[in-house]
């Protein structure tokens, strides 16, 4: 299984750690950059300042409720935001339709916490470069966990 590069933009440390635990239990080989605010996310994705040499992530988990800039403001600040491999993390389904219309976020890439193994696999399936990994994990039943293994909704 190839290793993937993940950018997690999440201000709740417990949620960030739990997502990493779920990914590990799934058998995903990954490297991760965790940023705690929307302003840093924009700089990272646009390769500005200290993030000039930042790697291009294979998948971005973006919480909507962030300090400095919200997740929506991050999306608005990115030219061609539809080109980024995004999985939205949120505590509410209220913004789903607006984000789909405005930014092209697919329904299964909009994840209302608590996040499950299957939701993460669906995020992988949204992107051609990650779909084979999702199928490898699903078919191989790698790291199958209990339904209680979820990412809490601590940053509503």
C-alpha positions as CSV (number, residue, x, y, z in Angstrom):
1,X,0.0,0.0,0.0
2,X,1.4,3.4,-1.0
3,X,1.8,6.1,1.5
4,X,-0.4,9.2,1.1
5,X,0.1,12.8,2.2
6,X,-2.7,14.2,4.3
7,X,-3.3,17.8,5.4
8,X,-5.6,18.0,8.4
9,X,-7.0,21.4,9.2
10,X,-8.5,21.0,12.7
11,X,-8.3,23.1,15.8
12,X,-9.4,20.4,18.2
13,X,-6.3,18.3,19.2
14,X,-8.4,15.4,20.4
15,X,-10.3,15.2,17.1
16,X,-7.0,15.4,15.1
17,X,-5.4,12.6,17.2
18,X,-8.5,10.4,16.9
19,X,-8.6,10.8,13.1
20,X,-5.0,9.7,12.9
21,X,-5.9,6.7,15.1
22,X,-8.8,5.7,12.9
23,X,-6.6,6.0,9.8
24,X,-3.9,3.9,11.4
25,X,-6.5,1.2,12.4
26,X,-7.7,1.2,8.8
27,X,-4.2,0.3,7.7
28,X,-3.6,3.5,5.8
29,X,0.1,4.4,5.4
30,X,0.3,8.2,5.6
31,X,2.2,11.2,6.5
32,X,0.2,14.1,8.0
33,X,0.5,17.8,8.5
34,X,-1.9,19.2,11.1
35,X,-2.8,22.9,11.1
36,X,-5.0,24.5,13.7
37,X,-6.4,27.5,11.8
38,X,-7.7,28.5,8.5
39,X,-5.1,31.2,7.8
40,X,-2.3,28.7,8.1
41,X,-4.3,26.4,5.7
42,X,-4.4,29.0,3.0
43,X,-0.7,29.8,3.3
44,X,0.1,26.0,3.2
45,X,-2.1,25.4,0.1
46,X,-0.9,28.5,-1.7
47,X,2.7,27.8,-0.6
48,X,3.3,31.1,1.0
49,X,5.8,32.2,3.7
50,X,7.0,29.3,5.9
51,X,5.0,26.9,3.7
52,X,6.8,27.8,0.4
53,X,8.1,24.2,0.2
54,X,4.9,22.5,1.5
55,X,4.1,19.2,-0.2
56,X,0.9,18.8,-2.3
57,X,-1.5,16.8,-0.2
58,X,-3.2,13.7,-1.6
59,X,-6.2,14.6,0.6
60,X,-7.2,17.6,2.7
61,X,-9.5,17.1,5.7
62,X,-10.9,20.6,6.4
63,X,-13.0,21.4,9.4
64,X,-15.5,24.2,8.8
65,X,-15.3,25.8,12.3
66,X,-11.8,27.2,12.6
67,X,-10.1,30.2,14.2
68,X,-8.8,33.1,12.1
69,X,-10.5,31.9,8.9
70,X,-13.4,29.5,8.7
71,X,-13.3,26.5,6.4
72,X,-15.6,28.4,4.0
73,X,-13.3,31.4,4.0
74,X,-10.4,29.0,3.3
75,X,-12.2,27.7,0.3
76,X,-13.1,31.2,-0.9
77,X,-9.4,32.2,-0.6
78,X,-8.2,29.3,-2.9
79,X,-8.3,30.0,-6.6
80,X,-9.8,26.9,-8.3
81,X,-10.8,25.4,-5.0
82,X,-12.7,22.7,-6.9
83,X,-9.3,21.3,-8.0
84,X,-8.2,20.4,-4.4
85,X,-8.9,16.9,-3.0
86,X,-11.1,18.0,-0.1
87,X,-13.0,16.2,2.6
88,X,-15.1,18.6,4.7
89,X,-15.4,17.8,8.4
90,X,-18.2,19.5,10.3
91,X,-20.7,19.0,13.1
92,X,-23.7,20.1,10.9
93,X,-25.2,19.1,7.6
94,X,-26.6,22.7,7.1
95,X,-23.9,23.9,4.7
96,X,-23.8,20.8,2.5
97,X,-26.0,22.1,-0.4
98,X,-24.3,25.5,-0.4
99,X,-20.8,24.0,-0.5
100,X,-21.7,21.6,-3.3
101,X,-23.1,24.4,-5.4
102,X,-20.4,26.9,-4.6
103,X,-17.3,24.7,-4.4
104,X,-18.3,21.4,-6.0
105,X,-17.9,19.4,-2.8
106,X,-19.4,16.0,-3.4
107,X,-22.0,14.7,-1.0
108,X,-19.8,11.8,0.3
109,X,-16.9,14.2,0.8
110,X,-18.9,16.2,3.2
111,X,-18.6,14.4,6.5
112,X,-20.8,15.2,9.5
113,X,-19.0,14.2,12.7
114,X,-18.7,11.7,14.2
115,X,-16.5,10.3,11.3
116,X,-16.5,6.6,10.7
117,X,-14.2,4.3,8.8
118,X,-16.7,4.1,5.9
119,X,-17.0,7.9,5.7
120,X,-13.2,8.1,5.3
121,X,-13.3,5.4,2.6
122,X,-16.0,7.4,0.8
123,X,-13.8,10.5,0.9
124,X,-11.0,8.4,-0.7
125,X,-13.5,7.2,-3.4
126,X,-14.2,10.8,-4.5
127,X,-10.8,11.1,-6.0
128,X,-9.3,9.0,-8.8
129,X,-5.9,8.9,-7.2
130,X,-7.3,7.5,-3.9
131,X,-10.1,5.3,-5.1
132,X,-7.8,2.3,-5.6
133,X,-6.6,2.6,-2.0
134,X,-10.2,2.7,-0.7
135,X,-11.0,-0.5,-2.6
136,X,-7.8,-2.2,-1.4
137,X,-8.7,-1.4,2.2
138,X,-12.4,-2.3,1.7
139,X,-11.8,-5.6,-0.1
140,X,-9.0,-6.6,2.2
141,X,-11.0,-5.6,5.3
142,X,-7.7,-4.1,6.5
143,X,-8.0,-2.6,10.0
144,X,-11.8,-3.2,10.3
145,X,-12.8,-1.5,13.6
146,X,-15.9,-1.3,15.7
147,X,-18.7,1.1,14.8
148,X,-17.8,3.1,17.9
149,X,-14.5,4.1,16.3
150,X,-15.4,7.6,15.3
151,X,-14.0,11.1,15.3
152,X,-15.8,13.1,18.0
153,X,-17.7,16.3,17.3
154,X,-15.5,18.3,19.7
155,X,-15.1,21.3,17.3
156,X,-18.7,22.0,16.5
